[in-house]
Amino acid sequence: MATEILKQVKSLESGKSDIHNPISVSLDLKMLKESSNQEERSLADVVEAISDLRLAVDKKLNSWDGLASSKIMEDMKGN
């Protein structure tokens, strides 16, 4: 985490704008959605769909982790 922050600070100092965080990503997505270019608007739809998929997969993985943890606790109590 600290190395990522340091990397972003150095990027700012060098004048590069290669910073990716939820706010910058949302702003980029908003600009694509409002573009007059049909390809950019389509790209925004694809990016949004991928983001939704990522959230769904993360949610599913977290629920599986919870189930695995519960099973481990049950096994420990049973022994």
C-alpha positions in Angstrom: 0.0 0.0 0.0 2.7 2.5 0.9 4.7 1.7 -2.3 1.6 2.4 -4.3 1.1 5.8 -2.6 4.8 6.6 -3.1 4.4 5.6 -6.8 1.4 7.9 -7.2 3.2 10.8 -5.5 6.2 10.4 -7.7 3.9 10.3 -10.7 2.3 13.6 -9.7 5.7 15.2 -9.1 6.9 14.2 -12.6 3.8 15.6 -14.2 2.4 12.3 -15.3 -1.3 11.7 -14.8 -1.1 7.9 -14.6 -3.1 7.7 -11.3 -5.8 5.1 -11.1 -8.2 5.3 -8.1 -12.0 4.9 -7.9 -12.5 8.6 -8.4 -10.3 9.0 -11.5 -11.8 5.8 -13.0 -15.3 7.1 -12.4 -14.5 10.4 -14.0 -12.9 8.7 -17.0 -16.0 6.4 -17.3 -18.3 9.5 -17.1 -16.3 11.2 -19.9 -16.6 8.1 -22.1 -20.4 7.8 -21.5 -20.9 11.4 -22.4 -18.7 11.3 -25.5 -20.0 12.1 -28.9 -18.0 9.2 -30.2 -20.1 6.0 -30.4 -17.1 3.8 -29.9 -16.2 5.6 -26.6 -19.8 5.2 -25.4 -19.7 1.5 -26.2 -16.3 1.2 -24.5 -17.9 2.7 -21.4 -20.6 0.0 -21.5 -18.0 -2.7 -21.7 -16.0 -1.2 -18.9 -19.1 -1.0 -16.7 -20.1 -4.6 -17.5 -16.6 -5.8 -16.6 -16.8 -3.9 -13.3 -20.1 -5.4 -12.5 -18.7 -8.9 -13.2 -15.7 -8.2 -11.0 -18.0 -7.2 -8.2 -20.2 -10.3 -8.6 -17.1 -12.6 -8.7 -15.6 -10.9 -5.6 -18.9 -11.2 -3.7 -19.1 -14.9 -4.6 -15.5 -15.6 -3.6 -16.0 -13.8 -0.3 -19.1 -15.9 0.4 -17.1 -19.1 -0.4 -14.4 -17.9 2.0 -17.0 -17.4 4.6 -18.3 -20.9 4.1 -14.8 -22.4 4.2 -14.1 -20.5 7.4 -17.4 -21.7 8.9 -16.6 -25.3 7.9 -13.1 -25.1 9.5 -14.7 -23.7 12.8 -17.3 -26.5 12.8 -14.5 -29.1 12.3 -12.5 -27.6 15.1 -15.5 -27.7 17.5 -16.3 -31.3 16.5 -12.8 -32.5 17.4 
